[in-house]
Amino acid sequence: MLGIEQKKGDPDRLCGHIIAYAKIVPAGNVDRGSFPFADLVHNGLLVVRGDFEGNETIKNFMQNKFGTSVKDGISEIIDRIHEQGGELPEGIDPDELREKMDEFANMEVIPVPAKIIRAESEEQLLKENADIYYIGKFTGMSQVHLCITSLPIFYQAQYREQQTAQSQEYINEILAQIEGDDAGIKKTEDDFLPVGTLDTFMGNLYELLNKKVVPFLLYQVQDELGYRAGFERFRDFMSSYSPASDVDSVDAAIRALRADEDDKTARARLELLCKKMSAIYHEKFEDVPELAKRLAELDSGNAGISDAAR
């Protein structure tokens, strides 16, 4: 749009951090030092950075409310609902939750200005962890300054719009799980994945993988087309998970077991992958290095099967 090129990032999933830059090409023999704003240019680049990822989010509120990981907290609430015959635990008011969540989702946003930064090169900029935009070449500093400082405001609006949509989905999923029948856990037609994605899932991921997803894909899907369709649904469900290579590894391990159910290495690898994905999802990051190490040892053949899967 308007000659602006997104060099890095996903326009449909903005991360909240923007870098915008332009290349400055002085016209003719005009002395660069006489340009307005010329001292803001470094190595022919004018660059701004904006960080708009808010701290006061619905997930922060939920974490403060339950004093634990948001996902684990909701899982605990659901378990307690079952234990108490469908009644909400004492002190949990769904109307209060809804009101507070709606307040966060519809929070008014005051635009935050971006900051001009120095960059040694375009290559250096592209290594940054941000949504990165190139707005083109300019000879007039006044024009480029206007353009490059306006883009972050537009970016903020788009980012907040995406956050609002995600927040509403998050609200609906939580309240459905708390208030709905059978804790509101809605199932898909094949009953191996809940509706939504990993971002809205609130249960125990390891149990979902171990008791639902793996058995369904491993034993219940008979033909290759059915397996592919089922696994693509699982891939979509896990779309926000990182590293995505773990999902590919799950595919490879399940395929190996479908071909030979006695493949102990594939079974051990699948077990470790499920544990690793669950640890990352439930923010038990202290468990991840050991699981990653066991996977690496298994791949190199340096670990026994029983040790790898324990």
C-alpha positions as CSV (number, residue, x, y, z in Angstrom):
1,M,0.0,0.0,0.0
2,L,1.3,3.4,-1.0
3,G,4.7,1.8,-1.8
4,I,5.2,0.5,1.7
5,E,6.7,-3.0,1.8
6,Q,6.6,-5.3,4.8
7,K,10.0,-6.8,5.0
8,K,9.4,-9.0,8.0
9,G,6.4,-10.2,10.0
10,D,2.9,-11.5,9.3
11,P,0.3,-8.7,8.6
12,D,-2.5,-10.9,9.9
13,R,-0.7,-11.5,13.2
14,L,1.2,-8.3,14.2
15,C,3.6,-8.8,17.1
16,G,3.2,-5.3,18.7
17,H,6.8,-4.1,17.8
18,I,7.4,-2.1,14.6
19,I,10.4,-0.8,12.8
20,A,9.9,1.5,9.9
21,Y,12.7,2.8,7.8
22,A,13.4,4.9,4.7
23,K,16.5,5.5,2.5
24,I,17.5,9.1,2.1
25,V,18.9,10.2,-1.2
26,P,19.8,13.9,-1.2
27,A,18.9,15.6,-4.5
28,G,21.6,17.1,-6.7
29,N,24.4,19.0,-4.9
30,V,22.3,20.0,-2.0
31,D,24.3,20.0,1.2
32,R,22.9,17.2,3.4
33,G,23.7,19.1,6.5
34,S,21.3,21.9,5.5
35,F,18.3,19.4,5.4
36,P,15.8,19.8,8.2
37,F,16.0,16.7,10.4
38,A,19.3,15.7,8.7
39,D,20.9,14.9,12.0
40,L,18.4,12.0,12.4
41,V,19.7,10.2,9.4
42,H,22.5,7.6,9.9
43,N,24.2,5.8,7.0
44,G,21.5,7.0,4.7
45,L,18.7,5.6,6.8
46,L,15.9,7.2,8.8
47,V,14.5,4.6,11.2
48,V,11.8,4.6,13.8
49,R,10.9,1.9,16.4
50,G,7.6,1.5,18.2
51,D,6.8,-1.0,21.0
52,F,3.0,-1.2,21.6
53,E,2.6,-4.6,23.2
54,G,0.5,-3.7,26.3
55,N,1.3,-5.0,29.8
56,E,-2.3,-4.8,31.1
57,T,-4.0,-7.6,29.2
58,I,-6.7,-10.1,29.8
59,K,-4.2,-12.8,30.4
60,N,-2.4,-10.6,33.0
61,F,-5.7,-10.1,34.8
62,M,-6.3,-13.8,34.8
63,Q,-2.9,-14.5,36.1
64,N,-3.3,-12.0,38.9
65,K,-6.7,-13.3,39.6
66,F,-5.7,-17.0,40.1
67,G,-2.0,-16.5,41.1
68,T,-0.7,-19.0,38.6
69,S,-0.3,-19.7,34.9
70,V,-3.4,-18.6,33.1
71,K,-3.9,-21.9,31.3
72,D,-3.2,-24.0,34.4
73,G,-5.5,-21.7,36.4
74,I,-8.4,-22.2,34.1
75,S,-7.8,-26.0,34.0
76,E,-7.9,-26.0,37.8
77,I,-11.2,-24.1,37.8
78,I,-12.7,-26.6,35.4
79,D,-11.5,-29.5,37.5
80,R,-13.1,-27.9,40.6
81,I,-16.3,-27.4,38.7
82,H,-16.5,-31.1,38.0
83,E,-15.6,-32.0,41.6
84,Q,-18.4,-29.7,42.9
85,G,-21.1,-31.0,40.6
86,G,-21.1,-28.1,38.2
87,E,-21.0,-25.3,40.7
88,L,-18.3,-22.5,40.4
89,P,-15.7,-22.5,43.1
90,E,-16.2,-20.0,45.9
91,G,-14.9,-16.6,45.1
92,I,-15.2,-17.0,41.3
93,D,-17.9,-14.8,39.8
94,P,-18.5,-15.2,36.1
95,D,-20.2,-11.9,35.8
96,E,-17.2,-10.2,37.4
97,L,-14.9,-12.0,35.0
98,R,-17.0,-11.1,32.0
99,E,-17.2,-7.4,33.1
100,K,-13.4,-7.2,33.6
101,M,-12.6,-9.0,30.4
102,D,-14.9,-6.8,28.4
103,E,-13.3,-3.8,30.0
104,F,-9.9,-5.0,28.8
105,A,-11.1,-5.9,25.4
106,N,-12.7,-2.5,24.8
107,M,-10.0,-0.5,26.5
108,E,-9.4,2.9,24.9
109,V,-6.0,3.3,23.4
110,I,-4.0,6.5,23.3
111,P,-1.5,6.4,20.5
112,V,2.1,6.0,21.6
113,P,4.7,7.8,19.6
114,A,7.6,5.9,18.0
115,K,11.2,6.7,18.6
116,I,13.9,7.5,16.1
117,I,16.8,5.1,16.3
118,R,20.2,4.7,14.6
119,A,20.9,1.7,12.4
120,E,24.2,0.8,10.8
121,S,22.7,-1.0,7.9
122,E,19.5,-2.4,6.4
123,E,20.8,-5.9,7.1
124,Q,21.2,-5.1,10.8
125,L,17.6,-3.9,10.9
126,L,16.2,-7.1,9.3
127,K,17.6,-9.1,12.2
128,E,15.5,-7.3,14.7
129,N,12.5,-9.1,16.3
130,A,9.8,-6.8,15.0
131,D,7.3,-6.2,12.1
132,I,9.6,-4.3,9.7
133,Y,8.4,-1.9,7.0
134,Y,10.4,-0.2,4.2
135,I,8.6,3.0,3.1
136,G,10.9,3.8,0.1
137,K,13.5,6.3,-1.0
138,F,13.1,10.1,-0.3
139,T,15.0,13.2,-1.2
140,G,12.8,15.5,0.9
141,M,13.4,15.1,4.7
142,S,10.1,16.8,5.6
143,Q,8.1,14.4,3.5
144,V,9.9,11.3,4.8
145,H,9.6,12.5,8.4
146,L,5.9,12.9,8.1
147,C,5.4,9.5,6.5
148,I,7.7,7.5,8.8
149,T,6.2,9.0,12.0
150,S,2.6,8.4,10.8
151,L,3.0,4.8,9.9
152,P,3.4,3.6,13.6
153,I,0.1,5.3,14.5
154,F,-1.6,3.3,11.7
155,Y,0.2,0.2,12.9
156,Q,-1.0,0.7,16.4
157,A,-4.6,0.8,15.2
158,Q,-4.2,-2.4,13.2
159,Y,-2.4,-4.2,16.1
160,R,-5.1,-3.1,18.6
161,E,-7.8,-4.3,16.3
162,Q,-6.2,-7.7,16.1
163,Q,-5.7,-7.8,19.8
164,T,-9.4,-7.0,20.4
165,A,-10.5,-9.8,18.1
166,Q,-8.2,-12.2,19.8
167,S,-9.3,-11.0,23.3
168,Q,-13.0,-11.5,22.4
169,E,-12.3,-15.1,21.3
170,Y,-10.3,-15.6,24.5
171,I,-13.1,-14.3,26.6
172,N,-15.8,-16.4,24.9
173,E,-13.7,-19.6,25.2
174,I,-12.9,-19.0,28.9
175,L,-16.5,-18.2,29.8
176,A,-17.8,-21.1,27.8
177,Q,-15.5,-23.5,29.6
178,I,-16.5,-22.0,33.0
179,E,-20.2,-21.7,32.4
180,G,-21.1,-24.2,29.8
181,D,-22.3,-27.8,29.9
182,D,-19.5,-30.3,30.8
183,A,-17.3,-27.2,31.6
184,G,-18.0,-25.8,28.2
185,I,-15.4,-27.9,26.4
186,K,-16.8,-28.0,22.9
187,K,-15.6,-30.9,20.7
188,T,-15.1,-31.2,16.9
189,E,-17.1,-33.7,14.9
190,D,-14.4,-36.3,15.3
191,D,-14.0,-35.6,19.0
192,F,-10.2,-35.5,19.0
193,L,-9.6,-31.7,19.1
194,P,-11.5,-28.9,20.9
195,V,-13.0,-26.1,18.9
196,G,-10.5,-23.2,18.5
197,T,-6.7,-23.1,18.6
198,L,-4.0,-23.5,21.1
199,D,-4.4,-19.8,22.0
200,T,-8.0,-20.5,23.3
201,F,-7.4,-24.0,24.6
202,M,-7.5,-24.1,28.4
203,G,-7.0,-27.8,29.3
204,N,-4.0,-30.0,30.0
205,L,-2.2,-30.2,26.6
206,Y,-0.3,-33.4,27.4
207,E,-3.5,-35.2,28.3
208,L,-5.1,-33.9,25.0
209,L,-2.2,-35.1,23.0
210,N,-1.7,-38.4,24.8
211,K,-5.3,-39.4,25.2
212,K,-7.0,-37.9,22.2
213,V,-4.8,-36.6,19.3
214,V,-2.2,-39.3,19.1
215,P,-4.6,-42.3,19.5
216,F,-7.0,-40.8,16.9
217,L,-4.3,-40.2,14.3
218,L,-2.4,-43.4,15.1
219,Y,-5.2,-46.0,15.2
220,Q,-8.6,-44.5,14.3
221,V,-7.7,-43.0,10.9
222,Q,-7.4,-45.8,8.5
223,D,-6.5,-44.2,5.1
224,E,-3.8,-41.8,4.0
225,L,-6.2,-39.0,2.9
226,G,-8.0,-39.2,6.3
227,Y,-4.7,-39.0,8.2
228,R,-3.6,-36.0,6.2
229,A,-6.8,-34.2,6.8
230,G,-6.7,-35.0,10.5
231,F,-3.2,-33.9,10.9
232,E,-3.7,-30.7,9.0
233,R,-6.5,-29.9,11.5
234,F,-4.0,-30.6,14.3
235,R,-1.4,-28.4,12.6
236,D,-4.0,-25.5,12.4
237,F,-4.8,-26.0,16.1
238,M,-1.1,-25.8,17.0
239,S,-0.4,-22.8,14.6
240,S,0.7,-20.5,17.4
241,Y,3.1,-23.1,18.9
242,S,6.9,-22.5,18.4
243,P,9.1,-24.2,17.3
244,A,6.8,-25.4,14.5
245,S,9.4,-28.1,13.7
246,D,8.1,-30.0,16.7
247,V,4.8,-30.4,15.0
248,D,6.5,-31.7,11.9
249,S,8.4,-34.2,14.1
250,V,5.1,-35.4,15.6
251,D,3.9,-36.1,12.1
252,A,7.0,-38.1,11.3
253,A,6.9,-40.1,14.5
254,I,3.2,-40.9,14.0
255,R,3.8,-41.9,10.4
256,A,6.7,-44.2,11.5
257,L,4.4,-45.9,14.1
258,R,1.6,-46.2,11.5
259,A,4.0,-48.1,9.4
260,D,5.5,-50.2,12.3
261,E,3.7,-50.0,15.6
262,D,6.7,-51.8,17.2
263,D,9.1,-48.9,16.4
264,K,10.3,-48.2,19.9
265,T,12.4,-45.2,18.8
266,A,9.5,-43.5,17.2
267,R,7.3,-44.2,20.2
268,A,9.9,-42.7,22.6
269,R,10.3,-39.7,20.3
270,L,6.6,-39.1,20.2
271,E,6.3,-39.3,24.0
272,L,9.1,-36.7,24.5
273,L,7.7,-34.4,21.8
274,C,4.3,-34.4,23.6
275,K,5.9,-33.7,26.9
276,K,8.0,-30.9,25.4
277,M,5.1,-29.2,23.7
278,S,3.1,-29.4,26.9
279,A,5.9,-27.9,28.9
280,I,6.2,-25.0,26.6
281,Y,2.4,-24.4,26.5
282,H,2.1,-24.6,30.3
283,E,5.1,-22.3,30.7
284,K,7.1,-24.9,32.5
285,F,10.2,-23.7,30.8
286,E,12.6,-25.3,33.3
287,D,11.6,-28.7,31.9
288,V,12.3,-27.9,28.3
289,P,16.1,-28.1,28.2
290,E,16.1,-31.7,29.6
291,L,13.4,-32.8,27.2
292,A,15.2,-31.2,24.2
293,K,18.5,-32.9,25.3
294,R,16.8,-36.3,25.5
295,L,15.3,-35.8,22.0
296,A,18.7,-34.8,20.6
297,E,20.3,-37.9,22.3
298,L,17.5,-40.1,20.9
299,D,18.1,-38.7,17.4
300,S,21.8,-39.3,17.6
301,G,21.3,-42.8,19.0
302,N,23.1,-42.1,22.3
303,A,20.1,-42.7,24.6
304,G,18.4,-45.9,25.5
305,I,14.7,-46.1,24.7
306,S,13.6,-46.4,28.3
307,D,15.7,-43.4,29.4
308,A,14.4,-41.2,26.5
309,A,10.8,-41.8,27.3
310,R,10.9,-41.8,31.1
